[in-house]
Amino acid sequence: MGILLGLNVLLQVPALLFGTLPRPISTGYLLDPLRLYYLFSLDLFGLACALALVPYTTDRSPIRMFVVGSVLFLLVYGIYDHAVQGMLHRSPIFYADVSHLVGAAHLLLNLQMPWWHVLGLVGAAAVAVLLTWKLPDLIQYLHLHLRRPPLRRGILAAAAVVSLLVGGAVLGERGVQRMTYRSTCLSTAECVARNAKASIELSRGLARSSSVPADSTYRRYRALRWDRPPSLYIVVLESYGSVLTAPPHRASYEDLVGPVSDSLAASGWHTATAHSRAPVSGGLSWLSVATMLSGTTVEHQPSFDMLRPTLPRYPHLAWALQQQGYTTATLQPPVRKRAGLSVENLYGFDRTFYFEDLGYQGPDYGWGIVPDQYSLAVAHDQFVEQTARPFFLFFEAVSSHFPWTDLPPPLVDDPLLLGNRAPEGRHETGRSPSAGDAASLRERPPAEQLLRQIEYDWRVLADYLQAEAPSNSLAVVVGDHQPPGIENESSAVPVHVLSRKEDLVRRFEDYGFSEGLQPPAATDTLHHAGLYSMLTRVLTAHSGTRVDSLSARPPYHPNGVRRAALLTTP
């Protein structure tokens, strides 16, 4: 029985590694029949029952081969299942996740993992090889012992008891959501069946949406005529989730944004804040960006793949602003030619600032390499200063990208100098970071590490807005998704609007925004898919609009539009 218990523990390792065990784990919780899945693997127990029922032979046995393959499958599926739950905070879906396998490998290579992480992966691979080699012998030994009458009778009696407990649990709480990120499966086999069902439903849903006649809702925005509209900045902060603004991190967040808010107010900037529900959580930033720019929910890679070919002629936000005379640019420092990744201007921006365009020769900082202060300075020098008003600058900040264990870049008086030498500039405390600071940061909880990076980006933005942004500007600062690896139950992220025009900021109060940079208690005021129509509606009302065959204010779609409405008319 030691082999059976050892295999059972092995199958629970993915849940422990990815932190997906329910919390808190109390004695009463573990004794609840519904939680049998967290005590031991019902799938493994069923395989043991099968071994107890089938006669033992010394020859190669089909039942033992089936059990060996099943155990390996259970382990591999468990790693996949709990990795998706732990990092993306949603149920795994084969159809949506298969395209991310290669991307995940490239991400690991690009993360420049510490040596202990590399050593851990090598160790895990060695354990996998050893398990595959030894597992057939272990199962054969287990089969021999389970065929002995006392053990066989005991395990079959236990099977009858377990069946009654599971059956009662299923009947007693049918349809109840019993886990943070998904409805609890009492066995991995059930999880696989649900996964397959969800994959089929997603595939059919995409097929249906592609066959529905398109109405091109957003293309009607071309009829708008704005007078003296403000220049627009949209800044997407990586991993900037509402978990940072809620207990137990709220006090630390208030300490972070308080000085920034006071500084902006003193220089004439008005601010308002709400929460917006992102389509993803823990990663897949490009899906969040696609949702914001296209005005429809793009929560899975197959949805994006279907949308992608239409983007050159699609009426997304960049297109709509170009129709109003805006010159557009995107600032995406991490976009560079890498294995498995291409460099494309999917949304047709007039100007792109990718890694190669920034000319950065300084030291690497984190996953994004280029400090956000430097990137923003280059875009300002080469685009904002050289472009007639109005303009649209879409900036994906990357300094807060996971991992957060390294100190943020220094803040300097001349950010362009960051591109060619290691500066002596001031850090957040007014001095250069020391090795002791870095060691201290690595010892802090992940949320505190991330808050340090978010503080850096807020200081970069505040300094820039006060010193460089044109007076007739609107800045929208929004998170792309909740941070990975930090426990949370929501997909909401903060969204802020900032402008020197108080009347412009006040217009957002109709959509649930509250004055200041501190998000209100409500966490689902907005949706990322609705930000496109909300911005268009606000700018229409603010800009003394003339219209051609369109109502004075275009409708607000709080949840975006159906995916079919994204496709352009023939």
C-alpha angles and dihedrals in degrees: 000000000000089000091052093049092046092052089048091054090047091056090054093054095089091057090051094046095050096038097237098135109116116260135254097031106202131174091252091050094053092048092054107109089225088065096058087111089067094047098051140342113271088197092058090045090053091050090052090052089052091053090050091054100045117075116250121247130178092222123085103294123210091211092054091047088051092050093048092051091045094052091050090047092049091053095046093045090047091055091049094043097049093040090058092045094046098044105028099028095223140094115281115252118190094209092053099037105045092078090056096060095084091039091053090055091051091048091054090052092048095047091072090222121214116258093255091057090051089048090051092053091049090049092049090051090050091051090050092053092047092048093050090050098047102032097085091056091047092051092048090052090047091050092053093053096042089058091063109106100241094050093040093053091045096051093045090051089050089050090058092051094046091049091055092048094048093044091051092047093051093048094043098053105024112168095007117139103237105176139049099246104022143001108282118260114209090209139019089243088061090048091052091049092050090046092053091047092050090048092053092047092049092049092049092045091055091048091052093048092052092053097049114100110258121236097189093219096180095047087073088070088082087079091066119100114198123196117212096341118187122257109256133223120186111189118189112200114207115239092356099151135165090248086081092057097048131075129317091027099038095096092052090048092051089051087053101048098033096078091040092052092048092049093050093046091050090055094049102265120140121206140192132180141200139157125258127196111236120212092231137035131210097007148346093099094176090066090055090049091048090052093052096045097041100039096229131096111265104178102150134049094239088057090053092046089055092048097044100078091053096051097092089063099026122117097237126153096274090052092048092052091047087056088058093053098266120147107220135208136173123213110200109155098184095054105109138131107284136155108290094005131096131200111237135158092222097171098046099243114182091231132022130202108193128158095280092047093057097064092216115176101161130105120299117260115197125304094323093054094200119080112240091229090059094045092051091047092053092049090048093048096045102031116017095043093044099044131086116236134297106048136164119217117186109195125187104196114208108180090097094053116126130295098061099178095105122078115259118255118276119265111238137185093236107037094187089069088066088074098066110028144018102267129221089217129144121276123208089284093047095260139080115273117260132210088255091058091053093049090049092051092053090055094055125093115271093252091057090047090052093046088057090056093045090051089055092053093047090052090049091051095044093050091048097046093049096046107029116016116102115253092243096060138124119203122195115193116190139162120242097214145326114292118266119249097021116109113246138143101209137070092209122123133186119265121192134187121203131184142144086233105087094191090055093053092046091058089069091062088081087067098052102275120146126205116268135024097285110099116235122247094261111090103189105051095124141015126224089234089060098051092085095058092038092056092045092050094048094047090047091054093044101044103064090251128209114198136203113210092332132105114260093256120030115231121270115236104195093186096036121241133294114281091247089063089065093067115092121242117257 
